[in-house]
Amino acid sequence: MSETTRENAGIARRFWAAASQGNPDPVLEFDPNVVWRTYGQGPHAREISGLDAVLHYLESFGASAEALRLELVDIFSSEAGAIIQYRVIANRGPKDLETQAFLRLAIEDGIVFQAEVVPFDQAKSAAFWRLQ
């Protein structure tokens, strides 16, 4: 495993550990012009540019559920970045969701310049997050 691959895994682990505790410190490793894409068919699927907009999006995402728990499954890393596999457990009124997703972090010179979230079951996720 190369040094860059190890460093990228460390960036992903620090981001996950801090973000799962509501700590914004790992954003120091994010480019101010970072691009965040969430794929799927639900109301959260979109592209956001800029660190402030991404932080606002993540905060509003967390607030859109009555209960939301994200559990780390695994982290995969390479020279190009890292992939975080995680479990989503959420509740909104009578709706419950348990699924998994990937978060891909594209990293260059120790800085995350792009992030992409891909839910495993996009239809299930979309149905849960829709307002109706």
Buried (B, 14 or more C-beta within 10 A) or exposed (E): EEEBBEBBBBBBBBBBEBBEEEEEEBBEBBBEEBBBBBBBBBEBBEEBEBBEEBBEBBEEBEEBBEEBEBEBEEBBBBEEBBBBBBBBBBBBEEEEBEBBBBBBBBBBEEBBBBBBBBBEBBEBBBBBBEEE
